[in-house]
Amino acid sequence: MPLRIPQGNMRTSPLCLSEILAAPDNRTDQANGTMPVEAIYIVMEVIIAVTSVIGNVMVIWAVRINRSMRDTTFCFIVSLALADIAVGALVIPLAITINIGFKMHFYSCLLVTCIVLVLTQSSILALLAIAIDRYLRVKIPMSYKHVVTRRRAGTAVVMCWMVAIVVGLTPMLGWNNRQCLHDNVSQVMCKFEKVISMDYMVYFNFFGWVLPPLVLMLLIYAEIFYKIHHQLNKKVTESHIDRSHYYSKELKLAKSLALVLFLFAISWLPLNILNCITLFSPNGDKPTLLIYIAILLTHGNSAVNPIVYAFQIKKFQNAFRKIWKQYVLCRDPVGKLPQRGSQRCQSRLERMLRANDDNNYV
């Protein structure tokens, strides 16, 4: 969500909190021969976009090739990965375009910013669904598979996206800054605060659909850890060995998913806090660098989840290793030529096999 602020104080009327915001003045950086802040920001955005798309494609790929990962929890993880891919492939390029400065129709700019809100909300609801799923897995382990079926999980994913679309597209229904423009003006320099109402962002989006789910997820994970530790601290007998093993695995996975939630919170709270400052203290001076960092944190969150999965969840470790060996190095686990793949990969592997054969004859 790229935001631009003027150097110095920002004057806004009580009716229109966000007027057209001037771009940051980078002439000082250019005069000193240093790289402008905007250029560094754009380079970082490109790196995040590429990392996010590649990493989350691998997440979906890993679930696809690993049958043991096709349960309900990984269904929600795939939904989260899809939202993160959209951030890298769609939102970040749009953010860079807006940051450079692009004049477009008011409602076209509004739609672009609403897409960001939809994807953000879908990520929050996917994380909430994951938390509820893990809670049910610990609360009702014996009947979990009968209660949480793949069909119901798919329905939950669809509902999460539908709610995200409704919440994210609400500004298109009229809760926006259109009234701040003159009647004969339709083209605007597309900036987030130019089209999105801070009342909507703070009161409806943050206080209504971001903060409550985060607090609820915090309580759910606290309850999950309490129940798991309670079960693990029971006196171990032969009849409890399998149960202890089950809860140990659940504890490890819950810690990994709680880390994903923690990273999401620290990535998105700074920008939402800046939105609160913009609403409640419109004359305050917010450093440009601080805003760029907050934006990069929100986008960077889409790239960190695959890294967490790779280091924390063994199933993802094995799946990523299989993808690397079989599809990148063009080797399958038994060293045979892959059934599918590019001719270049096959010929390269053939040369390697022939070289190994030659060495064996020495």
C-alpha positions in Angstrom: 0.0 0.0 0.0 2.3 2.8 -1.1 1.7 6.0 0.8 3.3 9.3 -0.1 3.5 12.2 2.3 4.8 15.8 1.8 7.8 17.1 3.5 6.7 19.2 6.4 3.3 19.4 7.9 0.2 18.2 6.1 -2.9 20.5 6.0 -6.2 18.8 5.7 -9.8 20.0 6.1 -12.1 18.3 8.6 -14.2 17.0 5.7 -11.4 15.6 3.5 -8.7 14.1 5.7 -6.6 13.1 2.7 -5.9 15.6 0.0 -3.5 15.1 -2.9 -0.2 14.3 -1.3 3.0 15.6 -2.8 5.8 13.1 -3.5 8.8 13.1 -1.2 11.6 15.4 -2.2 14.7 13.4 -3.0 16.7 16.2 -4.4 18.9 16.3 -1.3 19.8 12.6 -1.8 20.5 13.2 -5.5 22.7 16.3 -4.8 24.7 14.3 -2.3 25.2 11.5 -4.9 23.4 8.9 -2.8 20.7 6.6 -4.1 17.3 8.1 -3.6 15.0 6.5 -1.1 12.4 5.8 -3.7 14.9 3.9 -5.9 15.9 1.7 -2.9 12.3 1.1 -2.1 11.5 0.0 -5.7 14.5 -2.4 -5.7 13.4 -4.0 -2.4 9.8 -4.3 -3.8 11.1 -6.2 -6.9 13.2 -8.6 -4.7 10.2 -9.2 -2.4 7.9 -9.8 -5.4 10.2 -12.4 -7.0 10.8 -14.2 -3.7 7.1 -14.2 -2.8 6.0 -15.7 -6.1 8.7 -18.4 -6.3 8.3 -19.3 -2.6 4.6 -19.6 -2.6 4.4 -21.4 -5.9 6.7 -24.0 -4.3 4.3 -24.2 -1.3 1.4 -25.1 -3.5 3.6 -27.4 -5.6 4.7 -29.2 -2.4 1.1 -29.8 -1.3 0.3 -31.1 -4.8 3.0 -33.7 -4.9 2.8 -34.8 -1.3 -0.3 -36.8 -0.5 0.3 -36.6 3.2 -0.1 -32.8 3.0 -3.6 -32.9 1.5 -5.4 -32.4 4.8 -7.5 -29.5 5.9 -4.7 -27.5 7.5 -2.7 -27.5 4.3 -5.9 -26.5 2.4 -5.9 -23.3 4.4 -2.1 -22.9 3.9 -2.7 -23.1 0.1 -5.3 -20.4 0.3 -2.8 -18.2 2.2 -0.2 -19.0 -0.4 -2.5 -18.0 -3.3 -3.1 -14.6 -1.6 0.7 -14.1 -1.2 1.3 -15.0 -4.9 -1.2 -12.4 -5.9 0.6 -9.8 -3.7 3.9 -10.6 -5.4 2.5 -10.9 -9.0 -0.1 -8.1 -8.9 -0.1 -5.9 -5.8 3.6 -5.0 -5.7 3.8 -4.1 -9.5 0.8 -1.9 -8.9 2.4 -0.4 -5.8 5.6 0.4 -7.8 3.5 2.0 -10.6 1.6 4.1 -8.0 4.8 5.1 -6.3 6.3 6.3 -9.5 3.2 8.5 -10.1 0.5 7.5 -12.5 -2.6 9.5 -13.3 -5.8 7.5 -13.8 -9.5 7.7 -13.2 -10.5 7.9 -9.5 -12.4 4.7 -9.5 -9.6 2.8 -11.3 -7.2 3.9 -8.6 -9.8 3.0 -6.0 -10.1 -0.5 -7.5 -6.4 -1.0 -7.4 -6.2 -0.1 -3.7 -9.2 -2.3 -2.9 -7.5 -5.3 -4.4 -4.7 -4.8 -1.8 -7.4 -4.7 0.9 -9.1 -7.9 -0.4 -5.8 -9.8 -0.4 -4.9 -8.6 3.1 -8.2 -9.6 4.5 -8.1 -13.0 2.8 -4.7 -13.6 4.5 -6.1 -12.7 7.9 -9.1 -14.9 7.5 -6.9 -17.8 6.3 -4.8 -17.5 9.4 -7.9 -17.4 11.5 -9.2 -20.6 9.8 -5.8 -22.3 10.4 -6.0 -21.4 14.1 -9.5 -22.7 14.5 -8.5 -25.9 12.6 -5.6 -26.5 14.9 -7.7 -25.9 18.0 -10.3 -28.4 16.8 -7.5 -30.9 16.2 -6.4 -30.6 19.8 -9.8 -30.2 21.3 -11.5 -33.2 19.6 -8.7 -35.4 18.3 -10.9 -38.5 18.1 -13.7 -37.0 16.1 -11.7 -34.3 14.3 -11.7 -36.1 10.9 -15.4 -36.6 11.0 -16.1 -33.0 11.9 -13.5 -31.2 9.7 -13.8 -32.8 6.3 -12.1 -31.7 3.1 -15.5 -30.6 1.8 -16.1 -28.4 4.8 -12.6 -27.0 4.7 -13.1 -26.1 1.0 -16.4 -24.3 2.0 -14.6 -22.4 4.7 -11.9 -21.3 2.2 -14.6 -20.0 -0.2 -16.4 -18.2 2.6 -13.1 -16.6 3.7 -12.5 -15.2 0.2 -16.1 -14.0 -0.1 -15.9 -12.1 3.2 -12.5 -10.7 2.2 -14.0 -9.5 -1.1 -17.0 -7.8 0.6 -14.7 -6.1 3.2 -12.1 -5.1 0.7 -14.5 -3.7 -1.9 -16.6 -1.7 0.6 -14.9 1.6 -0.5 -16.2 1.0 -4.0 -19.7 1.3 -2.6 -19.1 4.9 -1.5 -17.0 4.9 1.6 -14.1 6.7 -0.1 -12.7 10.2 -0.8 -14.6 11.0 -3.9 -16.3 13.9 -2.2 -12.9 15.5 -1.8 -12.7 16.1 -5.5 -14.3 18.8 -7.5 -17.4 17.7 -9.5 -15.6 18.1 -12.8 -12.5 16.3 -11.8 -12.3 12.5 -12.5 -8.5 12.0 -13.2 -6.3 11.8 -10.1 -2.7 11.1 -9.3 -3.2 7.6 -7.9 -2.1 7.5 -4.2 -3.6 5.4 -1.4 -4.6 8.2 0.9 -6.0 10.1 -2.1 -8.8 7.6 -2.7 -9.2 5.6 0.5 -10.9 7.1 3.5 -8.9 6.9 6.7 -12.2 6.5 8.6 -12.8 3.3 6.7 -9.2 2.1 7.2 -9.1 2.7 10.9 -12.7 2.2 12.2 -13.9 -0.4 9.8 -10.9 -2.2 8.5 -8.4 -2.1 11.4 -10.7 -2.0 14.5 -13.3 -4.2 12.8 -11.5 -6.8 10.6 -7.8 -6.8 11.5 -7.4 -6.3 15.2 -10.3 -8.5 16.5 -9.1 -11.6 14.4 -5.6 -11.1 15.6 -6.7 -11.0 19.2 -8.9 -14.0 18.7 -6.0 -15.9 17.1 -3.8 -15.0 20.0 -6.3 -16.4 22.5 -6.8 -19.6 20.4 -3.1 -20.4 20.2 -2.8 -19.7 23.9 -5.5 -22.2 24.5 -3.9 -24.7 22.1 -0.5 -24.5 23.9 -2.2 -24.8 27.3 -4.1 -28.0 26.2 -1.1 -29.6 24.6 1.2 -28.9 27.6 -1.6 -30.2 29.9 -1.7 -33.5 27.9 2.0 -33.8 27.7 2.5 -33.3 31.5 0.2 -36.1 32.4 1.7 -39.2 33.8 2.9 -41.3 30.9 1.8 -44.9 30.7 1.8 -47.4 27.8 -1.7 -46.4 26.9 -0.7 -42.8 26.7 2.4 -43.2 24.5 0.6 -42.8 21.2 -1.3 -39.8 22.6 1.9 -38.2 23.8 3.4 -38.7 20.4 0.3 -37.2 18.7 0.4 -34.1 20.9 4.1 -33.6 20.5 3.6 -33.4 16.7 0.7 -31.0 17.2 2.8 -28.8 19.5 5.6 -28.6 16.9 3.2 -27.7 14.1 1.3 -25.2 16.3 4.5 -23.4 17.1 5.3 -23.1 13.4 1.9 -21.7 12.6 1.9 -19.4 15.6 5.2 -18.0 14.2 3.5 -17.3 10.9 0.8 -15.4 12.8 3.4 -13.5 14.8 5.2 -12.4 11.7 1.9 -11.3 10.1 1.1 -9.2 13.1 4.5 -7.4 13.3 4.4 -6.9 9.5 1.0 -5.3 9.3 0.6 -3.5 12.7 3.1 -0.7 11.9 1.2 0.5 8.8 -2.1 0.3 10.5 -0.7 2.3 13.4 0.5 4.9 10.9 -3.1 5.0 9.5 -4.4 5.7 13.0 -1.8 8.5 13.4 -3.0 10.0 10.0 -6.6 9.9 11.2 -6.2 11.2 14.7 -3.3 13.5 14.2 -3.5 14.7 10.5 -1.0 17.6 11.1 1.7 15.2 12.4 4.9 14.8 10.4 5.6 11.2 9.4 9.1 10.5 7.9 9.0 9.2 4.4 11.5 6.5 5.3 9.3 5.2 8.1 6.4 4.9 5.7 8.4 3.0 3.1 9.6 0.6 5.8 6.1 0.0 6.9 5.0 -0.7 3.3 7.9 -3.1 2.7 7.0 -5.0 5.9 3.5 -5.6 4.7 4.6 -6.8 1.3 7.6 -8.8 2.8 5.2 -10.8 4.9 4.1 -12.6 1.7 7.7 -13.8 1.1 8.5 -15.1 4.7 5.9 -17.8 5.1 7.6 -20.3 2.7 10.8 -19.7 4.6 9.1 -20.5 7.9 7.6 -23.7 6.4 10.9 -24.8 5.0 12.7 -24.4 8.3 9.9 -25.4 10.7 7.7 -28.0 9.1 9.4 -31.3 8.1 6.8 -32.2 5.5 7.6 -29.0 3.6 11.4 -29.6 4.0 11.0 -33.0 2.4 8.7 -31.7 -0.4 11.0 -28.7 -1.2 14.0 -31.1 -1.3 12.1 -33.3 -3.7 11.2 -30.4 -5.9 14.8 -29.2 -6.0 16.2 -32.6 -6.9 13.6 -33.8 -9.3 12.6 -30.6 -11.1 15.5 -28.2 -10.7 18.4 -30.6 -10.8 16.3 -33.0 -13.1 16.9 -36.0 -10.9 14.3 -38.2 -9.3 14.9 -39.9 -6.0 16.2 -43.1 -7.6 18.4 -41.3 -10.1 16.4 -42.2 -13.2 15.4 -39.7 -15.9 12.2 -37.9 -15.0 9.1 -38.9 -16.8 8.4 -35.3 -17.6 10.7 -32.3 -18.0 12.6 -30.4 -20.5 14.9 -32.0 -23.0 17.7 -29.9 -21.7 17.4 -31.3 -18.2 17.2 -34.8 -19.6 20.3 -34.4 -21.8 22.2 -32.9 -18.9 21.3 -35.8 -16.7 22.2 -38.3 -19.4 25.7 -36.7 -19.6 26.1 -36.9 -15.9 25.0 -40.6 -15.9 27.4 -41.4 -18.7 30.2 -39.6 -16.9 29.5 -41.7 -13.8 29.5 -44.9 -15.9 32.9 -43.9 -17.4 34.3 -43.3 -13.9 33.1 -46.7 -12.8 35.1 -48.4 -15.6 38.4 -46.8 -14.4 
